[in-house]
Amino acid sequence: MTEPTPHVVHNSEAHRFEIFIGEERVGLADYERRLAADGGTVLNFVHTEVDPAHQGKNLAAILTREAFAMVRAGEFGNAKVWPVCSYTVMYMQRHPDAHDLISGNLEDAVAACRVPNAAKFNAEHGKQS
């Protein structure tokens, strides 16, 4: 028997996106909503997690991709994303198609975030450690 396809829902009351396999919540991405200087909305993605029993299934990437799709679709108006969470920073670094959503620029996000393997990130991007 095959495992059900993961699906992502927006839990607006908890300020998070959640990923489910069947009825089981297996991960989440928390955000904080803030007002940008231009009056728009910015979603600070502050935490992403996947249940250890389900890691290695690309669920964090699916969760982030689908959350960004909901942002892009206008669920928050004309919102932008500020990646505070190290996973979200790395996702955006690996997916240039997500750069249209970033509030500011990715280098500033990397500088503001504690990337778990900063030396590797810097080497991949020609930066000094």
JODASUL-V472762 format. One record per residue. PHI is phi in degrees with one decimal (999 if undefined). OMEGA is omega in whole degrees, 0 to 359 (* if undefined). D_LAST is the distance of its C-alpha to the last C-alpha in whole Angstrom. Layout:
BEGIN
PHI/OMEGA/D_LAST, PHI/OMEGA/D_LAST
END
This chain:
BEGIN
999/182/48, -87.5/180/44, -74.8/178/42, -59.6/178/42, -69.5/177/40, -63.2/175/37, -138.2/185/38, -113.1/176/36, -126.7/175/38, -96.0/176/37, -101.2/186/38, -65.4/180/39, -64.1/181/40, -93.0/182/37, 57.6/180/34, -156.1/169/33, -104.8/183/33, -126.4/177/34, -111.9/182/35, -121.8/165/38, -116.9/189/39, 64.4/180/43, -95.1/185/44, -91.2/173/41, -74.9/184/38, -116.7/178/35, -173.6/180/32, -155.8/174/31, -133.6/179/29, -84.4/176/29, -137.8/171/29, -118.8/180/30, -94.7/178/32, -140.9/179/31, -89.7/178/33, -80.9/180/31, -58.3/181/31, -85.6/179/34, 92.4/179/36, -79.3/180/34, -104.1/172/33, -122.8/174/29, -103.7/174/29, -82.2/175/26, -79.8/191/25, -103.6/184/24, -161.3/175/25, -130.5/177/25, -147.3/174/27, -130.3/178/29, -52.2/181/32, -52.6/179/30, -67.9/183/34, -118.0/179/33, -70.3/181/29, 86.2/181/28, -111.3/180/31, 67.2/185/28, -69.1/178/30, -63.5/178/27, -67.5/178/26, -62.6/179/30, -58.4/182/30, -66.5/179/27, -57.3/182/29, -72.0/175/32, -62.2/179/31, -63.7/177/30, -61.8/178/33, -67.8/176/35, -62.9/182/33, -62.7/182/34, -74.2/174/37, 96.9/180/38, -59.0/180/38, -117.1/187/37, 77.0/180/38, -95.3/187/35, -80.7/173/32, -118.7/183/29, -118.7/170/26, -119.5/183/23, -82.1/177/21, -88.4/180/20, -67.8/182/20, -60.9/178/17, -64.4/181/19, -65.0/176/21, -59.9/182/17, -65.6/177/17, -60.4/181/20, -65.2/177/20, -64.1/182/17, -83.5/185/19, -126.3/180/23, -56.5/178/23, -65.4/178/26, -92.7/185/25, -65.7/177/24, -64.7/182/27, -89.1/189/27, -73.4/176/24, -90.6/186/25, 102.9/178/22, -134.5/186/19, -64.8/180/17, -61.5/177/14, -65.8/178/15, -64.5/178/16, -62.4/181/13, -64.0/182/12, -83.5/185/15, -109.8/176/14, -89.7/179/13, -69.0/185/12, -54.8/180/13, -120.9/184/11, -60.5/181/7, -61.8/178/6, -64.2/179/9, -57.7/182/9, -63.0/179/6, -64.0/180/8, -67.5/184/11, -113.6/175/11, 65.0/181/9, -104.7/175/6, -80.2/177/4, -78.4/*/0
END
